[in-house]
Amino acid sequence: MTAPPPSLWLATLPESLAGLEPAAPLSRDVTADVAIVGAGYTGLWTAWYLAQARPDLSIVVLEKEFAGFGASGRNGGWASALLPMSLASVAHDHGPEAALAQDAAMRASVDEVVARGRELGVGHLIAKGGTVTLARTPVQLERARADVAGEHALGLGEEQVRLLDADQARARLAATDVLGGTYTPDCAAIHPAALARALARGVQDAGVTLYEGTEVTALEPHRVTTPGGTVTADVVVRATEGYTAGLPGYERAVAPVYSLMIATEPLSDQVWERIGLAERETFSDYRHLIIYGQRTADGRMVFGGRGAPYHFGSATHPRFDSDATVFRLLQDTLVELFPSLADARITHRWGGALGIARDWEASVGLDSDTGLAWAGGYVGDGVTTTNLAGRTLRDLILGQDTELTALPWVGHRSHAWEPEPLRWLGVNAGLTTMRLADGEERLTRRSSLLARAMAPLTGGH
Ligand SMILES: Cc1cc2nc3c(=O)[nH]c(=O)nc-3n(C[C@H](O)[C@H](O)[C@H](O)COP(=O)(O)OP(=O)(O)OC[C@H]3O[C@@H](n4cnc5c(N)ncnc54)[C@H](O)[C@@H]3O)c2cc1C
């Protein structure tokens, strides 16, 4: 397999985690109570919470590459309270009370990730500084106002999300052209790979058996097949997110879309004084083609965005982690936001696949007839959501009715994606629309009609 470009995160793992021995692959038939396919956050949190609750259960995790190889080891490190579906759409489908319960569970999960991160020994790399989302055009400012008004109308308060005027926004993040923005305290900046690797160590310490270098070639009720042996289990958990289409029978369940990132060298204190992010707030703005950033614990600017194409047949491949045009665009956008970074050296460029369900809704569930469980479809909001998924899967697998299992995303089933070439056309049209919509708004100074028309394909609501 072609080696993907190393992410900043894998390259800057704390020594104790960088030196973890790889777990041996599965080389014989085994039986277990629970078999989990995929050692990203979904699989690892599920294993971790199950092992804490029931140390007597036999739990195995099967991972094609190594724990944290996927999006969990490479993301932007926003442990936010965001879901791919808006609060308004959850309220529309399930009622305002259910939507608020889901929202509260997400906000509590941010604190849970921070607390467990500390327990796992990576707390020094985490800061809960919230998120600032800038409005840099009048149209974006309208969108920011509408966002906050809509969320307040649904029952959130100023302590959850608030509007910032230009000075308040600039005081947090002095980008160019800032007209205002929004702020929520419910986000922590984390070191993604450190959390994933610490979790991998944590689950093994808790008695879970991790098999790395073990590709699952078939996932069926009570049975997981790999080249080295078969696992027979009461419950089988699918935790493969952006790579799900590689499993026979799941080709159309989740579409992989690539998000790419760049990182600067550590920046001087003077540069940070000019830019801000004093509390390590994560940041974005109200453009359509998503961008996201964080100030790392070692003083770098990490910045990412979508825009890389979707690949025919939901293909994933290490060479898709890298796209010179997108990397260049990201750097140009970064310098446009912060001209003082014009001469900052870009030391790392990387990317990874996130997973999108046909209706852009994340979900978690267990089919009690087949013993098949799943969680995913997080789009770019999986860091915290996987933690909620892990605790929810624990409760579902243990047969417990809890506050978590009553949340509206539990048991939701998304339709399958269209067969190719429709899927390729649809997903790429959605990505192109987001780019064009920003251009349209720059030209017309009105909210993009294109973005509204294409909302069903792009997760817009
Ligand atoms: C560049 C990027 C930036 C992002 N930024 C953020 C962010 O800032 N905040 C946020 O909330 N979310 C972000 N996300 C999304 C977030 O990272 C993911 O939603 C989350 O990590 C998903 O975790 P997971 O465990 O479900 O999937 P993954 O971490 O992708 O793990 C799936 C694992 O399954 C394994 N696997 C797949 N198929 C098989 C098989 N057949 N057999 C065995 N193993 C298999 C893979 O090797 C992989 O390790 C980002 C994603 C990307 C790519």
The ligand as a MOL file (V3000), in Angstrom:
LIG
                    3D

  0  0  0     0  0            999 V3000
M  V30 BEGIN CTAB
M  V30 COUNTS 53 58 0 0 0
M  V30 BEGIN ATOM
M  V30 1 C -9.2300 15.6110 7.5750 0
M  V30 2 C -10.3850 15.4040 8.5180 0
M  V30 3 C -10.6850 16.3940 9.4440 0
M  V30 4 C -11.7410 16.2080 10.3450 0
M  V30 5 N -11.9280 17.1390 11.3220 0
M  V30 6 C -12.8460 16.9000 12.3020 0
M  V30 7 C -12.9450 17.7700 13.4050 0
M  V30 8 O -12.1730 18.7150 13.5700 0
M  V30 9 N -13.9280 17.5250 14.3150 0
M  V30 10 C -14.7740 16.4710 14.1940 0
M  V30 11 O -15.6660 16.3090 15.0260 0
M  V30 12 N -14.6450 15.5780 13.1750 0
M  V30 13 C -13.6930 15.7660 12.2440 0
M  V30 14 N -13.5360 14.8600 11.2350 0
M  V30 15 C -14.3610 13.6520 11.2530 0
M  V30 16 C -13.8900 12.6720 12.3250 0
M  V30 17 O -12.4890 12.5590 12.3080 0
M  V30 18 C -14.5310 11.3150 12.0700 0
M  V30 19 O -15.9250 11.4660 11.9880 0
M  V30 20 C -14.2310 10.2920 13.1590 0
M  V30 21 O -12.8530 10.2220 13.4310 0
M  V30 22 C -14.7650 8.9400 12.7330 0
M  V30 23 O -14.2780 7.9430 13.6020 0
M  V30 24 P -14.5530 6.4230 13.2420 0
M  V30 25 O -13.9040 5.6160 14.2770 0
M  V30 26 O -16.0130 6.2220 13.0230 0
M  V30 27 O -13.8610 6.2180 11.8200 0
M  V30 28 P -12.2950 6.1300 11.4550 0
M  V30 29 O -11.4550 6.8900 12.3820 0
M  V30 30 O -12.1660 6.4240 10.0030 0
M  V30 31 O -11.9490 4.6090 11.7310 0
M  V30 32 C -12.4020 3.5650 10.9250 0
M  V30 33 C -11.3650 2.4640 11.0170 0
M  V30 34 O -11.8820 1.2930 10.4080 0
M  V30 35 C -10.8240 0.6350 9.7690 0
M  V30 36 N -11.4000 -0.2490 8.7540 0
M  V30 37 C -12.1180 0.1180 7.6750 0
M  V30 38 N -12.4890 -0.9550 6.9570 0
M  V30 39 C -12.0130 -2.0300 7.6140 0
M  V30 40 C -12.0590 -3.4250 7.3710 0
M  V30 41 N -12.6880 -3.9360 6.2900 0
M  V30 42 N -11.4650 -4.2550 8.2430 0
M  V30 43 C -10.8360 -3.7590 9.3540 0
M  V30 44 N -10.7450 -2.4490 9.6140 0
M  V30 45 C -11.3180 -1.5860 8.7640 0
M  V30 46 C -9.9970 1.7780 9.1870 0
M  V30 47 O -8.6670 1.3760 8.8770 0
M  V30 48 C -10.0810 2.8140 10.2840 0
M  V30 49 O -8.9910 2.7430 11.1750 0
M  V30 50 C -12.5250 15.0210 10.2880 0
M  V30 51 C -12.2310 14.0340 9.3470 0
M  V30 52 C -11.1660 14.2170 8.4640 0
M  V30 53 C -10.8500 13.1480 7.4720 0
M  V30 END ATOM
M  V30 BEGIN BOND
M  V30 1 1 1 2
M  V30 2 1 2 3
M  V30 3 2 2 52
M  V30 4 2 3 4
M  V30 5 1 4 5
M  V30 6 1 4 50
M  V30 7 2 5 6
M  V30 8 1 6 7
M  V30 9 1 6 13
M  V30 10 2 7 8
M  V30 11 1 7 9
M  V30 12 1 9 10
M  V30 13 2 10 11
M  V30 14 1 10 12
M  V30 15 2 12 13
M  V30 16 1 13 14
M  V30 17 1 14 15
M  V30 18 1 14 50
M  V30 19 1 15 16
M  V30 20 1 16 17
M  V30 21 1 16 18
M  V30 22 1 18 19
M  V30 23 1 18 20
M  V30 24 1 20 21
M  V30 25 1 20 22
M  V30 26 1 22 23
M  V30 27 1 23 24
M  V30 28 2 24 25
M  V30 29 1 24 26
M  V30 30 1 24 27
M  V30 31 1 27 28
M  V30 32 2 28 29
M  V30 33 1 28 30
M  V30 34 1 28 31
M  V30 35 1 31 32
M  V30 36 1 32 33
M  V30 37 1 33 34
M  V30 38 1 33 48
M  V30 39 1 34 35
M  V30 40 1 35 36
M  V30 41 1 35 46
M  V30 42 1 36 37
M  V30 43 1 36 45
M  V30 44 2 37 38
M  V30 45 1 38 39
M  V30 46 1 39 40
M  V30 47 2 39 45
M  V30 48 1 40 41
M  V30 49 2 40 42
M  V30 50 1 42 43
M  V30 51 2 43 44
M  V30 52 1 44 45
M  V30 53 1 46 47
M  V30 54 1 46 48
M  V30 55 1 48 49
M  V30 56 2 50 51
M  V30 57 1 51 52
M  V30 58 1 52 53
M  V30 END BOND
M  V30 END CTAB
M  END
